[in-house]
Amino acid sequence: MNPKTMSCPLQSGNADVLLSYCAHMLDAERTELMEQHVAVCAECFALAEQQKRVWSALDDWAPEPISEGFDATLFARIAAEERGSAWERWMAPVRRWLSGDIGWEPVLSMGVACFTLVVGIYLQNPGRPDLTLPTVKIEAQELEQADRALEDMEMLRQLEPTAEAKEDNRL
Amino acid sequence: MMAVATIERDAELMLRVREGDTQSFAVLLEKYRGPVIHFLQRMILNQAVAEELAQEVFLRVYRSRANYEPTAKFTTWLYRIASHLALNHIRDRRHERNQESLDEEVSEGMGRQVASLGPTIEQTLVRESKFVEIRQAIQNLPAKQRAAVLMHKYEEMEYSHIATALECSESAVKSLLFRAYEGLRAKLAHMGGLEEEIR
């Protein structure tokens, strides 16, 4: 880029070069070329001067101090998210479905999968499942056996001859 | 060379955060807390909201740690999140903002800044008046132009990085900046630096 043949940034639609020059963002070589151009181009000189004043005014706009509890609040929020993250992970698809982000297709697929699983289990074990617990079953059997034993003993007692009958027999 | 080292360092820290090292997140927070909050302060012109949005920026960074890939410069990614949140906030609050008076906004935080700067009442008043002018000039810029100027002026970001942060082309950024500075020159070129004005 020869300064003698360098086209005016404003005329050639490269105003960004002039802005970068004012912001001191050009390298040394390009800065020098711009300085040479600005020295001979009244339009660029005027714009550069105005831009430097704007830049200087913006320099004086000091930011406000940051709240002391900023970090503590942030880390507390992160900790809260971490605690809730496991539950969130499980509930996220449901929440997305409820909010309308997910359509009915995945829900239908899940329903069909569950139905298939239930049918598969049923076909593998046809008939009514025995839902009674083994201990309950055993206890019921024991009671039945005890009842029978009592009945048998009662019957034997009835069949057993009375004391008088025994005496008669002896005589 | 220095910039490259910084990129690598930030990306390295973020990769450590991805591995579960919260200390590295604290280092990144310490480094970028100020710049991000100040960027948002100047974007939103409201200290409390700016800090709230900055919290959200860092929360999003933390939440995204598992998917982080150092494909772009860390700061570009960070300002992309920050500018996205700021632009959304401005868009959502536009109708309310129109009803607020600039004087009310200025009175929120200027007292502290001015009081610490000027020793005399006259100097204080001059400074206050200049700050109001600067804030008003910035506030009058369209939100995207404002974001571009703040990233260019205060964060010294390159056009390509501003373009990535604002999700537009580099030529669009150049155009945004040219129009923004044109507006600022019309309003602020008469003032120059505050020290100069006071003298």
Contacts between the chains, C-beta under 8 A, distances in Angstrom:
chain1	res1	chain2	res2	distance
A	15	B	174	7.6
A	15	B	178	5.0
A	16	B	159	6.8
A	16	B	174	4.2
A	16	B	177	6.8
A	16	B	178	6.8
A	19	B	152	8.0
A	19	B	177	6.2
A	19	B	178	6.9
A	19	B	181	6.2
A	23	B	152	6.9
A	23	B	153	7.3
A	23	B	156	7.7
A	25	B	156	7.1
A	25	B	158	7.8
A	47	B	185	7.6
A	50	B	185	4.6
A	50	B	189	3.9
A	51	B	181	6.3
A	51	B	185	6.4
A	51	B	189	7.8
A	53	B	188	7.0
A	53	B	189	4.8
A	53	B	190	7.6
A	53	B	191	6.8
A	53	B	192	4.4
A	53	B	193	7.9
A	54	B	181	6.6
A	54	B	184	4.9
A	54	B	185	5.5
A	54	B	188	4.8
A	54	B	189	5.7
A	55	B	153	7.2
A	56	B	192	5.3
A	56	B	193	4.0
A	56	B	196	7.5
A	57	B	130	7.2
A	57	B	134	5.8
A	57	B	188	4.7
A	57	B	191	5.1
A	57	B	192	6.4
A	57	B	193	6.6
A	57	B	194	7.4
A	58	B	134	6.8
A	58	B	153	5.5
A	58	B	154	7.8
A	58	B	184	7.8
A	58	B	188	7.7
A	59	B	193	6.7
A	60	B	130	7.0
A	60	B	131	7.9
A	60	B	134	7.4
A	60	B	193	6.1
A	60	B	194	4.1
A	60	B	195	7.7
A	61	B	42	7.2
A	61	B	131	6.9
A	61	B	134	5.1
A	61	B	135	7.5
A	61	B	138	7.9
A	62	B	113	5.7
A	63	B	34	7.8
A	63	B	37	7.5
A	63	B	38	3.9
A	63	B	41	5.5
A	63	B	42	7.2
A	64	B	41	6.0
A	64	B	47	5.2
A	64	B	109	4.8
A	64	B	112	6.8
A	64	B	113	6.8
A	65	B	112	7.5
A	66	B	33	6.8
A	66	B	34	6.7
A	66	B	37	5.3
A	66	B	51	7.0
A	67	B	51	5.8
A	70	B	33	6.7
A	70	B	37	7.5
A	70	B	51	6.2
A	70	B	54	7.5
A	70	B	55	7.5
A	71	B	26	7.9
A	71	B	29	6.6
A	71	B	33	7.4
A	73	B	55	6.5
A	74	B	29	7.1
A	74	B	55	5.4
A	74	B	58	5.6
A	74	B	59	7.1
A	77	B	55	6.6
A	77	B	59	6.1
A	78	B	59	6.8
A	78	B	62	5.7
A	81	B	59	7.4
A	81	B	63	7.4
